[in-house]
Amino acid sequence: MAEIKYLEINADDRSIIIPAGENLLGVENDNEGARKYFICPKIVGDNIDLTKSDVYINVQNASGEKSGKDRYPAQNMTASGDNVTFEWVLERKVTSHKGSVRFAVCVREKGTEREWHTTFATGNALEGEELFEPAELEVRGQDFIGILTSDANADANSIESGKSAYVNGKKIEGALTSKNEIKAVTKKTELSSTPIIIPNYGQSTMPVLKHTIEVSLADTSKPVLLKGDIKKTVVYNEAGSIYGDAKASDVRVGKTFTSSNGVKITGTLVTSEVKYGTITGKGMNSQAIETGLSNVSRFIMARKFPSSNAKHGILSLVYKDGKLSGIAGFIGVGYNSVDNHSIGTVAINKGTITYTPKTDEEMSALTEGDTYDWIAIGE
C-alpha cells in the first residue's frame, strides 16, 4: 500500500499545504476514484473542537460557473493527540471539467452558528473523454443531491406506499401501508353513569358500564402507517339494560343483584322446600323427626286418629319464627289451646326436629301409639 501523504492545514495562517504530487485530483469525470487525506490541529480558532463539529470540503470545479460549486462531508474523522485526520472522497462533479479546481475546508461547530474556514488551495483535473457534455453533468447535479440528502435515514418501510423520497442521493419508493390487524384487550369494566334528559322531568343520570380497552397492532413488526408497538386507550359507555331484566321478585330473598338500570336491589323471592311424613307418639319421651331438609323454618304436626284409650295429649303443634304453639285435649272432654302452658319444647338441628314434652305435664305428651302427620318447610 502506498504511503499516505497528508494535506496539512495550518491553523494559524489558514492555509492548506499540499505535498508534492498531491495536487492531482483526477481526470475529467472521475467518480469516487481518488481520495485525499488531511491532517489538522484538533482545536482551531476560538477553541473550536473538530471532533465536535461538522467538517466539509467546499469545492469550485474548473468550469468557473456558480453551478460548479459543491460541498462534501469529511469522512473517517480520527483524533490522535493534538491532531485529527480525515478524508475527502472526490466525486464526479469535482473533476467534471479539466483545469484548476479550488477547494477549502469548512468547520461548523455543532449546536452553534460558529464556523471556521481555511483559505482555498488549488488542484488539477486532467483532460479525459466522457459520453456526457459538461453542461449536462452540471444539470444532473447528482453529487449535490447526494450531499443534501446524506443525513437522511429513511427506508422503504418508513415511507408511505405510493410516495417517494431521496436518501443519500438515491430515490426510495415507499412500501409503508395500513394493512395490519388491530387487536383490543379489555383492561377494566366498571359501573358508571351518563347524563340524560327525561321528558317532562329534566336532567337525570343513566347507569352504564364503562369499559377501558387497550387497542394495539396485532403485528407490531409489520410496516404500517402506525408502525411499532403503538397503543391507544379508548373508553366507551354501554347501556346496562343489555345485562338482564330481573326484578326483585325474581331474585331470592336476602340476595342482591344489579338491575337492568344499574341499581343495586335486594331480592324478595321466597323459595321453599316442603317435606312431610308420619310418626307414632312415644308418650313422655322425646321424639326426633328426620325431615330430609337442610334447614327447617316452619313445622306443623297433627294427631291423626286418637286411640280409644287416649286420655290426654297434644292434638297439634305449630313451629313458626322460632315460636312453638299447639292444641292439647282430653278424649270426650274437649281441647285447650296451649302455648307456654302444658307444652314441651322443639329443638331444630339443620333438618332434624326434636320435640320434648314438658316434665310432669302429661298433656304435653305425644300420645303413645297415636299417629301424627307432620309437614316441614325449609327456606
DODOLUM-206316 format. One record per residue (C-alpha): x, y, z; residue number from 1; residue in three letters. Coordinates in nm, 2 decimals, always signed. Layout:
N
+--------+--------+--------+-----+------+
|     px |     py |     pz | seq | type |
+--------+--------+--------+-----+------+
|      X |      Y |      Z | NUM |  ALA |
...
+--------+--------+--------+-----+------+
REM end
This chain:
379
+--------+--------+--------+-----+------+
|     px |     py |     pz | seq | type |
+--------+--------+--------+-----+------+
|  +0.00 |  +0.00 |  +0.00 |   1 |  MET |
|  +0.13 |  +0.34 |  -0.10 |   2 |  ALA |
|  +0.24 |  +0.58 |  +0.18 |   3 |  GLU |
|  -0.03 |  +0.82 |  +0.28 |   4 |  ILE |
|  +0.06 |  +1.18 |  +0.21 |   5 |  LYS |
|  -0.15 |  +1.43 |  +0.42 |   6 |  TYR |
|  -0.26 |  +1.77 |  +0.31 |   7 |  LEU |
|  -0.17 |  +1.97 |  +0.61 |   8 |  GLU |
|  -0.39 |  +2.25 |  +0.75 |   9 |  ILE |
|  -0.20 |  +2.54 |  +0.91 |  10 |  ASN |
|  -0.44 |  +2.67 |  +1.17 |  11 |  ALA |
|  -0.25 |  +2.99 |  +1.21 |  12 |  ASP |
|  -0.25 |  +3.13 |  +0.86 |  13 |  ASP |
|  -0.55 |  +2.91 |  +0.75 |  14 |  ARG |
|  -0.35 |  +2.76 |  +0.45 |  15 |  SER |
|  -0.36 |  +2.41 |  +0.32 |  16 |  ILE |
|  -0.01 |  +2.28 |  +0.24 |  17 |  ILE |
|  -0.02 |  +2.02 |  -0.04 |  18 |  ILE |
|  +0.27 |  +1.77 |  -0.06 |  19 |  PRO |
|  +0.45 |  +1.72 |  -0.39 |  20 |  ALA |
|  +0.24 |  +1.52 |  -0.64 |  21 |  GLY |
|  -0.09 |  +1.55 |  -0.43 |  22 |  GLU |
|  -0.23 |  +1.84 |  -0.64 |  23 |  ASN |
|  -0.35 |  +1.60 |  -0.90 |  24 |  LEU |
|  -0.72 |  +1.54 |  -0.83 |  25 |  LEU |
|  -0.80 |  +1.32 |  -1.12 |  26 |  GLY |
|  -0.91 |  +1.30 |  -1.48 |  27 |  VAL |
|  -1.23 |  +1.45 |  -1.62 |  28 |  GLU |
|  -1.54 |  +1.28 |  -1.49 |  29 |  ASN |
|  -1.37 |  +1.05 |  -1.24 |  30 |  ASP |
|  -1.62 |  +0.95 |  -0.97 |  31 |  ASN |
|  -1.50 |  +0.83 |  -0.63 |  32 |  GLU |
|  -1.18 |  +0.72 |  -0.79 |  33 |  GLY |
|  -0.95 |  +0.92 |  -0.57 |  34 |  ALA |
|  -0.92 |  +1.01 |  -0.20 |  35 |  ARG |
|  -0.73 |  +1.29 |  -0.03 |  36 |  LYS |
|  -0.61 |  +1.28 |  +0.33 |  37 |  TYR |
|  -0.60 |  +1.58 |  +0.56 |  38 |  PHE |
|  -0.43 |  +1.65 |  +0.90 |  39 |  ILE |
|  -0.53 |  +1.94 |  +1.11 |  40 |  CYS |
|  -0.50 |  +2.06 |  +1.48 |  41 |  PRO |
|  -0.79 |  +1.92 |  +1.68 |  42 |  LYS |
|  -0.86 |  +2.27 |  +1.82 |  43 |  ILE |
|  -0.88 |  +2.56 |  +1.59 |  44 |  VAL |
|  -0.98 |  +2.93 |  +1.61 |  45 |  GLY |
|  -1.16 |  +3.03 |  +1.93 |  46 |  ASP |
|  -1.14 |  +2.68 |  +2.09 |  47 |  ASN |
|  -1.35 |  +2.51 |  +1.82 |  48 |  ILE |
|  -1.31 |  +2.13 |  +1.85 |  49 |  ASP |
|  -1.31 |  +1.95 |  +1.52 |  50 |  LEU |
|  -1.44 |  +1.62 |  +1.69 |  51 |  THR |
|  -1.74 |  +1.81 |  +1.80 |  52 |  LYS |
|  -1.81 |  +1.98 |  +1.46 |  53 |  SER |
|  -1.92 |  +1.91 |  +1.11 |  54 |  ASP |
|  -1.63 |  +1.93 |  +0.87 |  55 |  VAL |
|  -1.68 |  +1.99 |  +0.49 |  56 |  TYR |
|  -1.46 |  +2.04 |  +0.18 |  57 |  ILE |
|  -1.60 |  +2.33 |  -0.03 |  58 |  ASN |
|  -1.53 |  +2.30 |  -0.40 |  59 |  VAL |
|  -1.54 |  +2.51 |  -0.71 |  60 |  GLN |
|  -1.46 |  +2.30 |  -1.02 |  61 |  ASN |
|  -1.28 |  +2.41 |  -1.33 |  62 |  ALA |
|  -1.59 |  +2.53 |  -1.50 |  63 |  SER |
|  -1.57 |  +2.85 |  -1.30 |  64 |  GLY |
|  -1.95 |  +2.86 |  -1.30 |  65 |  GLU |
|  -2.17 |  +2.90 |  -0.99 |  66 |  LYS |
|  -2.33 |  +2.57 |  -1.07 |  67 |  SER |
|  -1.98 |  +2.41 |  -1.04 |  68 |  GLY |
|  -1.97 |  +2.48 |  -0.66 |  69 |  LYS |
|  -2.05 |  +2.20 |  -0.42 |  70 |  ASP |
|  -1.98 |  +2.08 |  -0.06 |  71 |  ARG |
|  -1.86 |  +1.73 |  +0.05 |  72 |  TYR |
|  -1.85 |  +1.60 |  +0.41 |  73 |  PRO |
|  -1.53 |  +1.48 |  +0.56 |  74 |  ALA |
|  -1.51 |  +1.11 |  +0.62 |  75 |  GLN |
|  -1.33 |  +0.89 |  +0.88 |  76 |  ASN |
|  -1.26 |  +1.17 |  +1.13 |  77 |  MET |
|  -1.00 |  +1.03 |  +1.38 |  78 |  THR |
|  -0.84 |  +1.21 |  +1.67 |  79 |  ALA |
|  -0.47 |  +1.14 |  +1.77 |  80 |  SER |
|  -0.31 |  +1.35 |  +2.03 |  81 |  GLY |
|  -0.35 |  +1.72 |  +1.94 |  82 |  ASP |
|  -0.44 |  +1.65 |  +1.58 |  83 |  ASN |
|  -0.72 |  +1.50 |  +1.38 |  84 |  VAL |
|  -0.71 |  +1.33 |  +1.04 |  85 |  THR |
|  -1.00 |  +1.30 |  +0.79 |  86 |  PHE |
|  -1.06 |  +1.21 |  +0.43 |  87 |  GLU |
|  -1.21 |  +1.36 |  +0.12 |  88 |  TRP |
|  -1.36 |  +1.12 |  -0.15 |  89 |  VAL |
|  -1.36 |  +1.30 |  -0.48 |  90 |  LEU |
|  -1.69 |  +1.27 |  -0.67 |  91 |  GLU |
|  -1.77 |  +1.33 |  -1.04 |  92 |  ARG |
|  -1.86 |  +1.70 |  -1.01 |  93 |  LYS |
|  -1.51 |  +1.78 |  -0.88 |  94 |  VAL |
|  -1.35 |  +1.66 |  -1.20 |  95 |  THR |
|  -1.63 |  +1.72 |  -1.44 |  96 |  SER |
|  -1.42 |  +1.99 |  -1.62 |  97 |  HIS |
|  -1.05 |  +1.99 |  -1.69 |  98 |  LYS |
|  -0.84 |  +2.25 |  -1.53 |  99 |  GLY |
|  -0.78 |  +2.41 |  -1.19 | 100 |  SER |
|  -1.01 |  +2.31 |  -0.91 | 101 |  VAL |
|  -1.02 |  +2.53 |  -0.59 | 102 |  ARG |
|  -1.11 |  +2.37 |  -0.26 | 103 |  PHE |
|  -1.11 |  +2.48 |  +0.11 | 104 |  ALA |
|  -1.21 |  +2.33 |  +0.44 | 105 |  VAL |
|  -1.51 |  +2.45 |  +0.64 | 106 |  CYS |
|  -1.57 |  +2.37 |  +1.01 | 107 |  VAL |
|  -1.91 |  +2.42 |  +1.16 | 108 |  ARG |
|  -1.94 |  +2.37 |  +1.54 | 109 |  GLU |
|  -2.24 |  +2.15 |  +1.63 | 110 |  LYS |
|  -2.53 |  +2.33 |  +1.81 | 111 |  GLY |
|  -2.39 |  +2.68 |  +1.74 | 112 |  THR |
|  -2.36 |  +2.91 |  +1.45 | 113 |  GLU |
|  -1.98 |  +2.93 |  +1.48 | 114 |  ARG |
|  -1.77 |  +2.85 |  +1.17 | 115 |  GLU |
|  -1.40 |  +2.83 |  +1.09 | 116 |  TRP |
|  -1.26 |  +2.82 |  +0.73 | 117 |  HIS |
|  -0.93 |  +2.78 |  +0.56 | 118 |  THR |
|  -0.82 |  +2.97 |  +0.25 | 119 |  THR |
|  -0.85 |  +2.79 |  -0.08 | 120 |  PHE |
|  -0.59 |  +2.55 |  -0.23 | 121 |  ALA |
|  -0.57 |  +2.45 |  -0.59 | 122 |  THR |
|  -0.56 |  +2.11 |  -0.75 | 123 |  GLY |
|  -0.58 |  +1.99 |  -1.11 | 124 |  ASN |
|  -0.82 |  +1.78 |  -1.31 | 125 |  ALA |
|  -0.67 |  +1.64 |  -1.63 | 126 |  LEU |
|  -0.84 |  +1.62 |  -1.97 | 127 |  GLU |
|  -1.03 |  +1.29 |  -2.04 | 128 |  GLY |
|  -1.31 |  +1.16 |  -2.25 | 129 |  GLU |
|  -1.68 |  +1.12 |  -2.14 | 130 |  GLU |
|  -2.01 |  +1.05 |  -2.31 | 131 |  LEU |
|  -2.18 |  +1.34 |  -2.15 | 132 |  PHE |
|  -2.12 |  +1.71 |  -2.21 | 133 |  GLU |
|  -2.01 |  +1.91 |  -1.91 | 134 |  PRO |
|  -2.33 |  +2.12 |  -1.93 | 135 |  ALA |
|  -2.54 |  +1.81 |  -1.89 | 136 |  GLU |
|  -2.33 |  +1.69 |  -1.60 | 137 |  LEU |
|  -2.39 |  +2.03 |  -1.43 | 138 |  GLU |
|  -2.77 |  +1.99 |  -1.48 | 139 |  VAL |
|  -2.76 |  +1.64 |  -1.33 | 140 |  ARG |
|  -2.61 |  +1.77 |  -1.01 | 141 |  GLY |
|  -2.60 |  +1.42 |  -0.86 | 142 |  GLN |
|  -2.32 |  +1.50 |  -0.63 | 143 |  ASP |
|  -2.51 |  +1.79 |  -0.49 | 144 |  PHE |
|  -2.83 |  +1.58 |  -0.43 | 145 |  ILE |
|  -2.62 |  +1.32 |  -0.25 | 146 |  GLY |
|  -2.48 |  +1.59 |  -0.02 | 147 |  ILE |
|  -2.81 |  +1.74 |  +0.05 | 148 |  LEU |
|  -2.97 |  +1.41 |  +0.14 | 149 |  THR |
|  -2.67 |  +1.24 |  +0.31 | 150 |  SER |
|  -2.81 |  +1.29 |  +0.66 | 151 |  ASP |
|  -3.14 |  +1.12 |  +0.58 | 152 |  ALA |
|  -3.20 |  +0.77 |  +0.71 | 153 |  ASN |
|  -3.55 |  +0.67 |  +0.58 | 154 |  ALA |
|  -3.60 |  +0.33 |  +0.41 | 155 |  ASP |
|  -3.88 |  +0.19 |  +0.20 | 156 |  ALA |
|  -4.06 |  +0.06 |  +0.51 | 157 |  ASN |
|  -4.08 |  +0.41 |  +0.67 | 158 |  SER |
|  -4.22 |  +0.59 |  +0.36 | 159 |  ILE |
|  -4.59 |  +0.56 |  +0.27 | 160 |  GLU |
|  -4.67 |  +0.34 |  -0.02 | 161 |  SER |
|  -4.71 |  +0.55 |  -0.34 | 162 |  GLY |
|  -4.47 |  +0.81 |  -0.21 | 163 |  LYS |
|  -4.10 |  +0.85 |  -0.28 | 164 |  SER |
|  -3.81 |  +1.03 |  -0.13 | 165 |  ALA |
|  -3.43 |  +1.09 |  -0.19 | 166 |  TYR |
|  -3.20 |  +0.94 |  +0.07 | 167 |  VAL |
|  -2.82 |  +0.98 |  +0.03 | 168 |  ASN |
|  -2.87 |  +1.08 |  -0.33 | 169 |  GLY |
|  -3.09 |  +0.78 |  -0.42 | 170 |  LYS |
|  -3.46 |  +0.77 |  -0.48 | 171 |  LYS |
|  -3.66 |  +0.54 |  -0.24 | 172 |  ILE |
|  -4.01 |  +0.42 |  -0.33 | 173 |  GLU |
|  -4.22 |  +0.38 |  -0.02 | 174 |  GLY |
|  -4.37 |  +0.04 |  +0.10 | 175 |  ALA |
|  -4.55 |  +0.15 |  +0.41 | 176 |  LEU |
|  -4.92 |  +0.06 |  +0.42 | 177 |  THR |
|  -5.20 |  +0.04 |  +0.67 | 178 |  SER |
|  -5.27 |  -0.33 |  +0.61 | 179 |  LYS |
|  -5.25 |  -0.48 |  +0.96 | 180 |  ASN |
|  -5.49 |  -0.62 |  +1.21 | 181 |  GLU |
|  -5.60 |  -0.43 |  +1.52 | 182 |  ILE |
|  -5.65 |  -0.61 |  +1.85 | 183 |  LYS |
|  -5.84 |  -0.48 |  +2.15 | 184 |  ALA |
|  -5.80 |  -0.60 |  +2.51 | 185 |  VAL |
|  -6.05 |  -0.50 |  +2.78 | 186 |  THR |
|  -5.84 |  -0.38 |  +3.08 | 187 |  LYS |
|  -6.12 |  -0.28 |  +3.31 | 188 |  LYS |
|  -6.50 |  -0.27 |  +3.33 | 189 |  THR |
|  -6.68 |  -0.06 |  +3.59 | 190 |  GLU |
|  -7.02 |  +0.08 |  +3.68 | 191 |  LEU |
|  -7.06 |  +0.44 |  +3.58 | 192 |  SER |
|  -7.33 |  +0.69 |  +3.47 | 193 |  SER |
|  -7.40 |  +0.93 |  +3.19 | 194 |  THR |
|  -7.63 |  +1.24 |  +3.19 | 195 |  PRO |
|  -7.97 |  +1.20 |  +3.02 | 196 |  ILE |
|  -8.28 |  +1.42 |  +2.96 | 197 |  ILE |
|  -8.61 |  +1.27 |  +3.07 | 198 |  ILE |
|  -8.92 |  +1.42 |  +2.90 | 199 |  PRO |
|  -9.14 |  +1.62 |  +3.14 | 200 |  ASN |
|  -8.88 |  +1.57 |  +3.42 | 201 |  TYR |
|  -8.55 |  +1.72 |  +3.33 | 202 |  GLY |
|  -8.19 |  +1.61 |  +3.35 | 203 |  GLN |
|  -8.10 |  +1.29 |  +3.53 | 204 |  SER |
|  -7.83 |  +1.02 |  +3.50 | 205 |  THR |
|  -7.84 |  +0.67 |  +3.35 | 206 |  MET |
|  -7.62 |  +0.40 |  +3.49 | 207 |  PRO |
|  -7.39 |  +0.25 |  +3.23 | 208 |  VAL |
|  -7.10 |  +0.01 |  +3.22 | 209 |  LEU |
|  -6.77 |  +0.18 |  +3.14 | 210 |  LYS |
|  -6.51 |  -0.04 |  +2.95 | 211 |  HIS |
|  -6.15 |  +0.06 |  +2.93 | 212 |  THR |
|  -5.99 |  -0.11 |  +2.63 | 213 |  ILE |
|  -5.63 |  -0.11 |  +2.50 | 214 |  GLU |
|  -5.61 |  -0.11 |  +2.13 | 215 |  VAL |
|  -5.28 |  -0.21 |  +1.95 | 216 |  SER |
|  -5.15 |  -0.35 |  +1.63 | 217 |  LEU |
|  -5.17 |  -0.73 |  +1.61 | 218 |  ALA |
|  -4.83 |  -0.74 |  +1.44 | 219 |  ASP |
|  -4.60 |  -0.47 |  +1.57 | 220 |  THR |
|  -4.31 |  -0.56 |  +1.35 | 221 |  SER |
|  -4.51 |  -0.53 |  +1.02 | 222 |  LYS |
|  -4.46 |  -0.19 |  +0.85 | 223 |  PRO |
|  -4.78 |  +0.00 |  +0.87 | 224 |  VAL |
|  -4.89 |  +0.37 |  +0.89 | 225 |  LEU |
|  -4.89 |  +0.33 |  +1.27 | 226 |  LEU |
|  -4.56 |  +0.14 |  +1.29 | 227 |  LYS |
|  -4.44 |  -0.03 |  +1.61 | 228 |  GLY |
|  -4.58 |  -0.11 |  +1.95 | 229 |  ASP |
|  -4.82 |  +0.19 |  +1.95 | 230 |  ILE |
|  -5.12 |  +0.16 |  +2.19 | 231 |  LYS |
|  -5.43 |  +0.38 |  +2.22 | 232 |  LYS |
|  -5.66 |  +0.36 |  +2.52 | 233 |  THR |
|  -6.03 |  +0.42 |  +2.44 | 234 |  VAL |
|  -6.33 |  +0.44 |  +2.68 | 235 |  VAL |
|  -6.68 |  +0.38 |  +2.57 | 236 |  TYR |
|  -7.02 |  +0.36 |  +2.76 | 237 |  ASN |
|  -7.26 |  +0.07 |  +2.71 | 238 |  GLU |
|  -7.62 |  +0.07 |  +2.84 | 239 |  ALA |
|  -7.67 |  -0.15 |  +3.14 | 240 |  GLY |
|  -8.01 |  -0.28 |  +3.01 | 241 |  SER |
|  -7.84 |  -0.54 |  +2.79 | 242 |  ILE |
|  -7.72 |  -0.72 |  +3.10 | 243 |  TYR |
|  -8.06 |  -0.85 |  +3.21 | 244 |  GLY |
|  -8.42 |  -0.75 |  +3.31 | 245 |  ASP |
|  -8.46 |  -0.92 |  +3.65 | 246 |  ALA |
|  -8.69 |  -0.77 |  +3.91 | 247 |  LYS |
|  -8.67 |  -0.80 |  +4.29 | 248 |  ALA |
|  -8.94 |  -1.07 |  +4.28 | 249 |  SER |
|  -8.72 |  -1.28 |  +4.05 | 250 |  ASP |
|  -8.43 |  -1.30 |  +4.30 | 251 |  VAL |
|  -8.43 |  -1.49 |  +4.62 | 252 |  ARG |
|  -8.50 |  -1.30 |  +4.94 | 253 |  VAL |
|  -8.18 |  -1.17 |  +5.11 | 254 |  GLY |
|  -7.97 |  -1.18 |  +4.79 | 255 |  LYS |
|  -7.87 |  -0.87 |  +4.60 | 256 |  THR |
|  -7.81 |  -0.80 |  +4.23 | 257 |  PHE |
|  -7.76 |  -0.52 |  +3.98 | 258 |  THR |
|  -8.08 |  -0.44 |  +3.80 | 259 |  SER |
|  -8.12 |  -0.35 |  +3.43 | 260 |  SER |
|  -8.08 |  +0.01 |  +3.51 | 261 |  ASN |
|  -7.76 |  -0.05 |  +3.71 | 262 |  GLY |
|  -7.91 |  -0.01 |  +4.06 | 263 |  VAL |
|  -7.83 |  -0.25 |  +4.35 | 264 |  LYS |
|  -8.15 |  -0.43 |  +4.45 | 265 |  ILE |
|  -8.23 |  -0.69 |  +4.72 | 266 |  THR |
|  -8.44 |  -0.98 |  +4.61 | 267 |  GLY |
|  -8.78 |  -1.06 |  +4.76 | 268 |  THR |
|  -8.85 |  -1.40 |  +4.61 | 269 |  LEU |
|  -8.93 |  -1.67 |  +4.87 | 270 |  VAL |
|  -8.83 |  -2.02 |  +4.77 | 271 |  THR |
|  -8.94 |  -2.30 |  +4.99 | 272 |  SER |
|  -8.89 |  -2.68 |  +5.01 | 273 |  GLU |
|  -9.16 |  -2.89 |  +5.17 | 274 |  VAL |
|  -9.12 |  -3.24 |  +5.33 | 275 |  LYS |
|  -9.39 |  -3.44 |  +5.50 | 276 |  TYR |
|  -9.44 |  -3.77 |  +5.68 | 277 |  GLY |
|  -9.59 |  -3.97 |  +5.97 | 278 |  THR |
|  -9.47 |  -4.07 |  +6.32 | 279 |  ILE |
|  -9.61 |  -4.26 |  +6.61 | 280 |  THR |
|  -9.63 |  -4.09 |  +6.95 | 281 |  GLY |
|  -9.40 |  -4.21 |  +7.23 | 282 |  LYS |
|  -9.57 |  -4.06 |  +7.53 | 283 |  GLY |
|  -9.35 |  -3.85 |  +7.76 | 284 |  MET |
|  -9.03 |  -3.95 |  +7.57 | 285 |  ASN |
|  -8.85 |  -3.71 |  +7.33 | 286 |  SER |
|  -8.94 |  -3.76 |  +6.97 | 287 |  GLN |
|  -8.69 |  -3.69 |  +6.68 | 288 |  ALA |
|  -8.81 |  -3.64 |  +6.32 | 289 |  ILE |
|  -8.56 |  -3.65 |  +6.03 | 290 |  GLU |
|  -8.72 |  -3.42 |  +5.77 | 291 |  THR |
|  -8.46 |  -3.46 |  +5.50 | 292 |  GLY |
|  -8.43 |  -3.08 |  +5.47 | 293 |  LEU |
|  -8.10 |  -2.89 |  +5.50 | 294 |  SER |
|  -8.28 |  -2.64 |  +5.73 | 295 |  ASN |
|  -8.62 |  -2.61 |  +5.88 | 296 |  VAL |
|  -8.80 |  -2.28 |  +5.92 | 297 |  SER |
|  -9.16 |  -2.40 |  +5.98 | 298 |  ARG |
|  -9.31 |  -2.71 |  +6.11 | 299 |  PHE |
|  -9.67 |  -2.84 |  +6.16 | 300 |  ILE |
|  -9.78 |  -3.17 |  +6.32 | 301 |  MET |
| -10.13 |  -3.30 |  +6.40 | 302 |  ALA |
| -10.27 |  -3.62 |  +6.57 | 303 |  ARG |
| -10.45 |  -3.82 |  +6.31 | 304 |  LYS |
| -10.66 |  -4.09 |  +6.47 | 305 |  PHE |
| -10.68 |  -4.07 |  +6.85 | 306 |  PRO |
| -10.68 |  -4.42 |  +7.02 | 307 |  SER |
| -10.97 |  -4.52 |  +7.24 | 308 |  SER |
| -10.75 |  -4.54 |  +7.54 | 309 |  ASN |
| -10.60 |  -4.20 |  +7.50 | 310 |  ALA |
| -10.70 |  -3.97 |  +7.79 | 311 |  LYS |
| -10.49 |  -3.67 |  +7.70 | 312 |  HIS |
| -10.21 |  -3.53 |  +7.49 | 313 |  GLY |
| -10.11 |  -3.30 |  +7.21 | 314 |  ILE |
| -10.35 |  -3.28 |  +6.93 | 315 |  LEU |
| -10.14 |  -3.04 |  +6.71 | 316 |  SER |
|  -9.82 |  -2.84 |  +6.71 | 317 |  LEU |
|  -9.71 |  -2.54 |  +6.50 | 318 |  VAL |
|  -9.35 |  -2.41 |  +6.49 | 319 |  TYR |
|  -9.30 |  -2.07 |  +6.32 | 320 |  LYS |
|  -9.05 |  -1.79 |  +6.36 | 321 |  ASP |
|  -8.88 |  -1.97 |  +6.64 | 322 |  GLY |
|  -9.20 |  -1.99 |  +6.85 | 323 |  LYS |
|  -9.39 |  -2.31 |  +6.93 | 324 |  LEU |
|  -9.77 |  -2.33 |  +6.99 | 325 |  SER |
| -10.03 |  -2.61 |  +6.99 | 326 |  GLY |
| -10.36 |  -2.76 |  +7.10 | 327 |  ILE |
| -10.39 |  -3.03 |  +7.37 | 328 |  ALA |
| -10.71 |  -3.21 |  +7.46 | 329 |  GLY |
| -10.89 |  -3.49 |  +7.65 | 330 |  PHE |
| -11.10 |  -3.76 |  +7.49 | 331 |  ILE |
| -11.47 |  -3.69 |  +7.53 | 332 |  GLY |
| -11.40 |  -3.37 |  +7.71 | 333 |  VAL |
| -11.27 |  -3.11 |  +7.46 | 334 |  GLY |
| -10.94 |  -2.94 |  +7.38 | 335 |  TYR |
| -10.75 |  -2.64 |  +7.50 | 336 |  ASN |
| -10.51 |  -2.41 |  +7.31 | 337 |  SER |
| -10.18 |  -2.42 |  +7.47 | 338 |  VAL |
|  -9.87 |  -2.20 |  +7.44 | 339 |  ASP |
|  -9.62 |  -2.19 |  +7.72 | 340 |  ASN |
|  -9.85 |  -2.39 |  +7.95 | 341 |  HIS |
|  -9.88 |  -2.77 |  +7.91 | 342 |  SER |
|  -9.64 |  -2.78 |  +7.60 | 343 |  ILE |
|  -9.30 |  -2.91 |  +7.55 | 344 |  GLY |
|  -9.00 |  -2.77 |  +7.35 | 345 |  THR |
|  -8.87 |  -2.81 |  +7.00 | 346 |  VAL |
|  -8.50 |  -2.82 |  +6.90 | 347 |  ALA |
|  -8.40 |  -2.76 |  +6.54 | 348 |  ILE |
|  -8.07 |  -2.90 |  +6.42 | 349 |  ASN |
|  -8.05 |  -2.84 |  +6.05 | 350 |  LYS |
|  -8.31 |  -3.08 |  +5.91 | 351 |  GLY |
|  -8.38 |  -3.27 |  +6.24 | 352 |  THR |
|  -8.67 |  -3.17 |  +6.46 | 353 |  ILE |
|  -8.68 |  -3.30 |  +6.82 | 354 |  THR |
|  -8.99 |  -3.25 |  +7.04 | 355 |  TYR |
|  -8.95 |  -3.30 |  +7.41 | 356 |  THR |
|  -9.27 |  -3.30 |  +7.63 | 357 |  PRO |
|  -9.28 |  -3.08 |  +7.94 | 358 |  LYS |
|  -9.17 |  -3.26 |  +8.25 | 359 |  THR |
|  -9.46 |  -3.38 |  +8.47 | 360 |  ASP |
|  -9.71 |  -3.24 |  +8.22 | 361 |  GLU |
|  -9.88 |  -3.54 |  +8.05 | 362 |  GLU |
| -10.10 |  -3.30 |  +7.85 | 363 |  MET |
|  -9.78 |  -3.21 |  +7.65 | 364 |  SER |
|  -9.71 |  -3.57 |  +7.55 | 365 |  ALA |
|  -9.74 |  -3.71 |  +7.20 | 366 |  LEU |
|  -9.99 |  -3.98 |  +7.29 | 367 |  THR |
|  -9.83 |  -4.32 |  +7.29 | 368 |  GLU |
|  -9.95 |  -4.53 |  +7.00 | 369 |  GLY |
| -10.13 |  -4.25 |  +6.82 | 370 |  ASP |
| -10.04 |  -4.15 |  +6.47 | 371 |  THR |
|  -9.92 |  -3.79 |  +6.39 | 372 |  TYR |
|  -9.89 |  -3.64 |  +6.04 | 373 |  ASP |
|  -9.62 |  -3.37 |  +6.00 | 374 |  TRP |
|  -9.52 |  -3.11 |  +5.74 | 375 |  ILE |
|  -9.18 |  -2.93 |  +5.74 | 376 |  ALA |
|  -9.09 |  -2.63 |  +5.53 | 377 |  ILE |
|  -8.73 |  -2.52 |  +5.46 | 378 |  GLY |
|  -8.60 |  -2.19 |  +5.30 | 379 |  GLU |
+--------+--------+--------+-----+------+
REM end
